[in-house]
Amino acid sequence: AWLRSTEHEVVNRIDRRLDLATNLEIETAEELQIQNYGVGGHYESHLDCARVSVIYTAILRFIIINGDQSAYKELGTGNRIATVLIYMTEPEIKGGTVFIDLKISIPCIKVNC
C-alpha cells in the first residue's frame, strides 16, 4: 500500500520526522510504502534508483517536445537520494535487508530505522 501524508496523522508525523532526520524536502518524496512479506516472503533483489537510460530518455523527450534544454532543471534526475526502512514488527523467524554488493544483512528489529 502507498500512503500519503494527507491520509492519516501518523503518516504525516513519520514524513515530518524523516524530513527533519534527512534534511530532505518530503514534498519531493514518494508516498510511504507499506509492505508485509509474511512467512517466507521476500522482495526480489533490485536497485532503488532509476537507470541512466530511463533518465536520459525522459530528458531527451522533454527537449524534443519543448525545444529547449532546461530538462535537468524541470525533471531533475528522477533518482532516489535515500531509502529509509522502518520495521514495524520483528519476525518470529529471522529476517532482514540484504545488501548484496556489500555482503551484509541488516536484521529486522522492531521500530529500528
N, C-alpha and C positions, 0 to 999 in steps of 0.2 A: 504494500500500500504506500502511496505517496501522500504526505500530509503537508498542508500549508500553514504558515504562522497564523493566518486568519481563521483557521478552522477550529482551533482549541487553544486555550490559555497555556496549557502545558507545552505544546509545540512552540508557541510564541516565546515562552521562557527559555526553552532549550536553544532556540535560534538566537535570542539575545545573549545568552551565555557564550555560545560559540562565537558570536560577533566580538564580544569582549576578549575571549581567550585567544582568538587568532588575529585580531585587529583587521579582519577582512569584512567587507560590507556584505551582510547577509542578504541584502536586496538582490545581489547578483548571483546568489547561490541557487542550487536546485532545491526542490522541496525535500523535506525529511523523508527518508525511505525506511519503512519497517519491514524486516524480514524474520520469518520463523522457519528454520530449516527442518525441525522435527528430528526424531531419532534417525541417525544415519544420513541425514540430509547434508547437502553441500552446495556451494556455488562454484561453477566451473572457473578454472584459472583464467584471469583476464587482466587487462591494463585499465586503470582508472583515468584514461585520457583519450582525447581524440587523436587519431592517427594523422600524421602530417599531410597525407594525400587528401584526407577529408577537409582539413583546414584550408589548404591551397585551392581545392575545388570550389569551396564556398567563396573564397576571396576572388578567384577568377570570375565566377558567376556574377558577383557583385560588381566587379569592374566592367564586365560586358554589358550588364543591364543598365548601370548608372553612368557609364562613360567616364568615371574618374578613379583615382587610386586611393581614395580615403577608406578603403575597405578595412584596413587594420584598425583604424580609429572606430569605424562603425561596427565591425564584427568582433573586434578583439581576436584572440587566438582560438576561443572556443574551448580551451582546455581547462580542466580542473586544476586548481592550485593545491588543494588539500582534500583529503578524505578523512572523515572522523567516524570512528566506530564507537558506539556506546552499547555495552552489553546489559540488557535489561534483566536477564536471568542467568544463572550459572547452570550449565548442563550437568545432569547426574553422571553421564559418561563424558570423558574428556572431549574437548572441542577447542577450536582456536582459529586464528587467522594466520595463514602461511604466506611468507614472502619467499618465493621460490629462488630468486636470484641471490638473496641474502642468506638463504639456507637457515632461516629461523622461523619459529612459530610462536605467536603470542597467544597465551591461553585465555579462554573466556572467563572473566571474573566479574561477577555482578557489579553493576554501576561503574565499572572502570571505563576509561576512555583511552 
